[in-house]
Amino acid sequence: MQHPTVSLTSPATPPLRLGVCYYPEQWPRERWAGDARAMRELGLSTVRIAEFAWSRMEPSEGRFDWQWLDEAIETLAREGLKIILGTPTASPPQWLVEAYPDVLPVDAQGRVKPFGARRHYCFSSPSMWEASQRIVAEMAKRYGQHPAVIAWQTDNEYGCHDTILSYSPAALAAFRRWLGRRYGSIEALNEAWGTAFWGLQFLSFEHIGFPVGQPTSALPTHALDFRRFTSDEVVRFNRMQVDLLRQHAPGRPVLHNFMGLFGEFDHHQMGQDLDIAAWDSYPLGHVDTAATFLTEPERQQWARTGHPDISAFHHDLYRGIGHGRMWVMEQQAGPVNWADWNALPLPGMVRAWTWEAFAHGAELVSYFRWRQLPYGQEQMHSGLNRPDGQRDVGGEEAAQVRAEIDLLLQAVGPESLETAPARVALVVDYPSLWMSQIQPQGKDMPGFGVAIRYYSALRRLGLNVDIVGPSSDLIGYALVVVPQALHVPDTLVKRLTGHPGVIVAGPRTGSKTDRLSITEPLPPGPLRTWLPVRVRAVESMRPGRHYAIHTPDGQARGQASQWRDLVELDATPEGAEVRIRERCEDGWPARLSHGRFELHAVLVNDALLVDWLRDAARSAGLQTLAISAQASAPTPGLRLRRRGELQFAINHGPGDADVPVPAGVALLLGSATLPPGGVAVWQVPGTPTAAPAGTR
Ligand code: GAL
């Protein structure tokens, strides 16, 4: 598809921009002009507004009130601020749900989720579609050509508060139609779903219900198709908005603000319709509550700094989804209100998170929110300013970043920040995530945990990583890592066939067909082309259970925990030898390789994973660094990231960290020994490589 070329970067507006989220409708008008002035004085360039203000824009059906929004936009624009306008569909007004109750979503128990918070709509509701088309079109017609409106955000965080799935009558009818299109006949569906099991032959499409509420789990393909259907519904709803925005607001990029640790719909598919992928970064909320794969000691360790790889993972994920363009639409600027426990960021972390986002290619970091609001559900959520109007710590740190951006750009110029592709690709596949939720087989297997552990190990080797989808082009990557693609789609098989790089697959990869059945004759299914082995059984392990791993000559290497594939070797033609690099204590292979292809049959402890990936990186000809490679390293939270000619080092603590700055190179920012929350930047002229020269 065609993506608009409107560039937000020019010599006058450097590619490192700061912005804020603001809600004029929540504050008296008398405060707007002062707020706008203070935003300019702080050095902010953009303001995102309006994404929850539908009831103010359309107070009753078809009657629009734009006067307040005109004035808010003019007030901000007068200070030179650029506007990102959010379409307001995340919060349908009460008149809409009263007149058209089918707008409201229904939970898995059949209860309607009522008006009174937000995201109270069902993606399949015809009334919601119609009303959304009207408000988005009217809004885009009014502001589509406004010189201050530089970009559009569709809706707000699709799926926030667990709102992707709806069990409404409209969703059921749409699901049945979707199945009809997919399978053509009920016989074909029965065949595909494997309804021979437990005698579950469905009589007709009209007899199919939701895959919930049965005495035990529904047929896996039934559950998977429902996930696919709902993902398609969200993508379709978004596309409807994007089409209207392209029609009435041509030339303005369209983005959506995705969430962290969230994969309930296919983000790669939605990304096809967007110009930029934005995401909302709440590092402390993620550590405390969202990252269920972290252990309690890890939560304690990163409580005030955020985990050193979770935000970075999402920066890289969304840069890929956004075709190279990524914004942080909401950046945590102080304590949040929504985690189980809400820690205060360590002093310096708001600044460090901002630099971390820029290091990973962000064009814009926009803080949430301008000022803490003394009322409403989020009254305990901090902002750049306190409720009394004084700057809060986050505001001070944003001002510091602003001054540092100016200094940095004076020293090196914006062209040094051109982001180059990494040499390492990590493949993430959303349908595989759904499969691991539907059939976890081990309680701690679903979600992003495995992918983030692999990502983290690569980052501890000082490597830049691109996170790509299963259909992405893999040309140019020296190392391709597929941590846990249960289903390896044909597109990925094609990309890997003949790929000259080193390919590493984690356990479970290739174990399922697109119908969520076991691949034939046995897993790893399509990977058997490159690695002639069969997974004859699998084992998942409760926390605390593990197997020791050793080399063929008996040297101890580490531990397998969580999961293992029990792999047996096919008889291979002479000369085509599969190497068993390590084994579990009971003899089952732990790591195998065949030519440029490597299979991890087990999940291993972090230090061993770093070792394994170091081997792979070296075979791929990549330089690595020993950055925080051991969990017990004095500075496990130090990370490096190269952007263009600049090398960034960010220390998430807990101790001081020495940064590997080459002798004789002057730092542009920070110091050679970084305190927790510290950031250092230096210039490495020349073509980007995996690691700065002279630091191996
Ligand atoms: C995001 C959401 C914002 C706000 C914020 C609080 O999920 O997009 O509207 O609620 O969280 O952290």
Boltz pocket constraint, residues with backbone or C-beta under 6 A from the ligand:
constraints:
  - pocket:
      binder: B
      contacts: [[A, 156], [A, 157], [A, 160], [A, 280], [A, 282], [A, 330], [A, 336], [A, 337], [A, 338], [A, 368], [A, 378], [A, 381]]
      max_distance: 6.0
